[in-house]
Amino acid sequence: MRRALAVLALVVVLAWLVSLGAVLAAAHRDEAAPADAIVVMGAAQYDGRPSPVFRARLEHAAALFRRRLAPEVIVTGGTGAGDTVSEAVVGRRYLIAAGLPAAAVTAESAGRTSAPSVAAAAQRVRRRGGSRLLFVSDGFHMLRLAVLAGRNGVHALGSPAPGSPIRSHSRLELGYLLAESVKAPAALLFAR
């Protein structure tokens, strides 16, 4: 019994290390390429102003759009407790103010977490016959977004926001990477 528990513990640790390695690899890979839409994952907003993390994502998405990698930017993110406007709406306003055409920027406020946000963006693009989404978020998030996109019938490309404050704060980023090393396989195993 003791030996079986030791083997099981070893298998769990090895699986976690593989997951952590996959999260790290995805976090440092920029796959920016032509897609049907650029999807910006929401982050905190304060009284209608994007947080520094959200702003970095939006700025990166704007740069990708200006490179003509997709005809549309979909900004995701729901309304948090106490908020009067969704992250998606704040992000859309920011991108339009930054010079992107209003007709090319969509606010998708359906989800407050990654899974429903990815599902809503995927459904929107699939309705138009598309199948490739270019996700903009922080690097730690990229592997789980790819898993969720696959669950929703679309191909994910990841382009981490290079100017994110999380990326420049190694201790903070490490915490997110460790959390994602559990969340990404959970999304693979348990997402619908």
Secondary structure as UniProt FT lines:
FT   HELIX           2..27
FT   STRAND          37..40
FT   STRAND          45..46
FT   TURN            47..48
FT   STRAND          49..50
FT   HELIX           52..66
FT   TURN            67..68
FT   STRAND          73..76
FT   TURN            81..82
FT   HELIX           87..97
FT   TURN            98..99
FT   HELIX           102..104
FT   STRAND          105..108
FT   HELIX           114..127
FT   TURN            128..129
FT   STRAND          132..136
FT   HELIX           139..141
FT   HELIX           142..151
FT   TURN            152..153
FT   STRAND          155..158
FT   TURN            162..163
FT   TURN            165..168
FT   HELIX           170..190
//
